[in-house]
Amino acid sequence: MRLCLVPMSLAAAFAMPSTLAAQTAQPGGAGQGNPAGTPAGTHEAAPGVPAPRQLNQADRNFLQAAVVGGAANVEFAQLADRTSGNTGVKQFAERTLREHQGPSKRIAILARNAGLPPVQGLDADRKATYDRLSKLQGAAFDRAYIDSQITDQQLMAQLLAYVIGSGQDRELKDLATELLPTTLDHLQAAQAILGTLDSTAAK
């Protein structure tokens, strides 16, 4: 049976579009006249277009989830690099550490400029997942780690597509557009590793 470790804080972010849509539809709601959910009183460069660094709700949702998720991916990859004896799993973890450095710094700068609070360790859901992973060894660890990464990359791909479609900050949308192919590539790599793990376990 596959162990699926879902990062709930990321999953919660994907409930935001429906919430925003409901606000937009409500007379007098926060989203009235502003489908993108820009807070009332936001300075605009043009009608309906926030001035630079005046983020709409989709932008802020993305930044918050991306900061938390990126930091968690690094911690999980460090754990996998220390724990796993599987070459494919270790290479995946090392690639995660290597390829997350640049984007994580850029996202952190954007989040800081937007006034979002800095990340203080893992959120509660990821901490529980991390604690569970840290108690596993060998094939059990490898499978649980890769399962968690497949789930995480699927959610991140949805989040990137969400901000590309619903965000308004051009710099943020460009970054999301740049990161989406890499995220999908990571997802495919994790799925391939899972297939290898399944084949090995079946022998």
C-alpha positions in Angstrom: 0.0 0.0 0.0 1.4 3.4 -1.0 2.1 5.8 1.9 1.0 9.2 0.9 2.3 12.0 3.0 0.3 15.1 2.0 1.6 18.6 3.0 -1.7 20.0 4.1 -0.5 23.7 4.3 0.1 23.5 0.5 -3.2 21.7 0.0 -4.9 24.5 1.9 -3.6 27.1 -0.5 -5.5 25.5 -3.4 -8.8 26.2 -1.5 -8.1 29.9 -2.0 -9.3 30.3 -5.6 -12.8 29.1 -4.7 -12.9 31.3 -1.7 -11.8 34.3 -3.7 -14.4 33.5 -6.3 -17.1 33.4 -3.6 -15.9 36.8 -2.3 -16.1 38.2 -5.8 -19.6 37.0 -6.3 -20.9 38.4 -3.0 -22.3 41.9 -3.1 -20.1 44.3 -1.2 -17.5 41.5 -0.6 -13.8 42.1 -0.6 -13.5 40.9 -4.2 -16.3 43.0 -5.7 -15.2 44.6 -8.9 -11.8 42.9 -8.6 -11.8 39.3 -9.7 -8.1 38.9 -8.7 -8.9 39.7 -5.1 -6.7 42.7 -4.7 -7.3 44.2 -1.2 -9.3 47.4 -1.0 -7.1 50.5 -1.1 -4.4 48.9 -3.1 -2.4 51.4 -5.2 -2.8 50.8 -8.9 -0.6 51.4 -11.8 -3.7 51.2 -14.0 -7.3 50.3 -13.4 -7.4 46.8 -11.9 -3.6 46.4 -12.1 -1.8 46.7 -8.7 1.3 48.9 -8.7 4.7 47.0 -8.4 4.8 45.0 -5.2 1.2 45.6 -4.5 0.2 41.9 -4.6 -3.3 40.5 -5.1 -4.5 37.6 -3.0 -3.4 35.0 -5.5 0.2 36.4 -5.5 0.3 36.4 -1.7 -1.1 32.8 -1.5 1.6 31.7 -3.9 4.4 33.4 -2.0 3.3 32.1 1.4 3.0 28.5 0.2 6.1 28.6 -1.9 8.3 29.9 0.9 7.0 27.3 3.3 7.1 24.5 0.7 10.6 25.4 -0.6 12.1 25.4 2.9 10.5 22.1 3.7 11.8 20.5 0.4 15.3 21.5 1.4 15.0 20.0 4.9 13.4 16.8 3.5 16.2 16.5 0.9 18.8 16.9 3.6 17.2 14.1 5.6 17.1 11.9 2.5 20.7 12.6 1.6 21.7 11.5 5.1 19.4 8.5 5.5 18.9 6.8 2.1 21.3 4.2 0.7 19.5 4.2 -2.6 21.5 5.8 -5.4 18.5 7.2 -7.2 16.9 8.6 -4.1 20.1 10.2 -3.0 20.6 11.7 -6.5 17.1 13.1 -6.4 17.7 14.6 -3.0 21.0 16.2 -4.1 19.4 17.6 -7.2 16.6 19.1 -5.0 19.2 20.8 -2.8 21.1 22.1 -5.8 18.2 23.4 -7.9 16.2 24.9 -5.0 18.9 27.4 -4.0 18.4 30.0 -6.6 14.6 30.0 -6.7 14.3 29.8 -2.9 16.4 33.0 -2.6 14.3 34.8 -5.2 11.0 33.8 -3.6 12.3 34.8 -0.2 13.2 38.2 -1.5 9.8 38.7 -3.1 8.1 37.5 0.1 10.2 39.9 2.2 9.4 42.8 -0.1 5.7 41.9 0.2 5.9 42.1 4.0 5.2 38.4 4.6 6.7 37.0 7.8 9.8 34.9 7.5 9.6 31.1 7.8 10.2 29.8 11.3 11.0 26.1 10.8 8.5 23.6 9.4 4.8 24.0 9.7 2.9 21.6 11.9 1.8 19.2 9.1 5.3 19.0 7.6 6.9 18.6 11.0 4.7 15.6 11.5 5.7 14.2 8.1 9.4 14.9 8.8 9.2 13.2 12.2 7.5 10.1 10.6 10.2 10.0 7.9 13.0 10.3 10.4 11.9 7.1 12.1 12.1 5.1 8.9 15.1 3.3 7.3 16.0 1.5 4.1 13.3 0.8 1.5 10.5 2.0 3.8 12.2 5.4 4.0 12.9 5.6 0.3 9.3 4.9 -0.6 7.8 7.3 1.9 10.2 10.1 1.0 9.6 9.7 -2.8 5.8 9.4 -2.2 5.9 12.7 -0.2 7.8 14.4 -3.0 5.4 13.3 -5.7 2.5 14.7 -3.7 4.5 17.9 -3.0 5.5 18.4 -6.6 2.0 17.8 -7.9 0.7 20.5 -5.5 3.4 22.9 -6.3 2.7 22.5 -10.1 -0.9 23.4 -9.4 0.1 26.4 -7.3 2.4 27.7 -10.0 -0.3 27.3 -12.6 -2.7 29.1 -10.2 -0.5 32.2 -9.9 0.3 32.2 -13.6 -3.4 32.3 -14.3 -4.7 34.4 -11.4 -1.7 36.5 -10.2 -1.2 40.1 -11.2 2.4 40.9 -10.2 4.5 40.5 -13.4 7.7 39.5 -11.7 6.0 36.8 -9.7 4.1 35.5 -12.7 7.3 35.4 -14.7 9.1 33.5 -11.9 6.2 31.0 -11.7 6.3 30.5 -15.5 10.1 29.8 -15.2 9.7 27.3 -12.4 6.8 25.3 -13.7 8.8 23.2 -16.2 11.4 22.4 -13.5 8.7 21.4 -11.1 7.1 19.1 -13.6 10.5 17.6 -14.4 11.1 16.9 -10.7 7.7 15.3 -10.6 8.5 13.0 -13.5 11.9 12.1 -11.9 10.2 11.2 -8.6 7.6 9.1 -10.4 10.4 7.2 -12.3 12.2 6.5 -9.0 9.0 5.2 -7.5 8.6 2.9 -10.4 12.1 1.6 -9.8 11.4 1.1 -6.1 8.2 -0.8 -6.9 10.1 -3.1 -9.4 12.8 -3.8 -6.8 10.3 -4.6 -4.1 8.4 -7.0 -6.4 11.4 -9.1 -7.0 
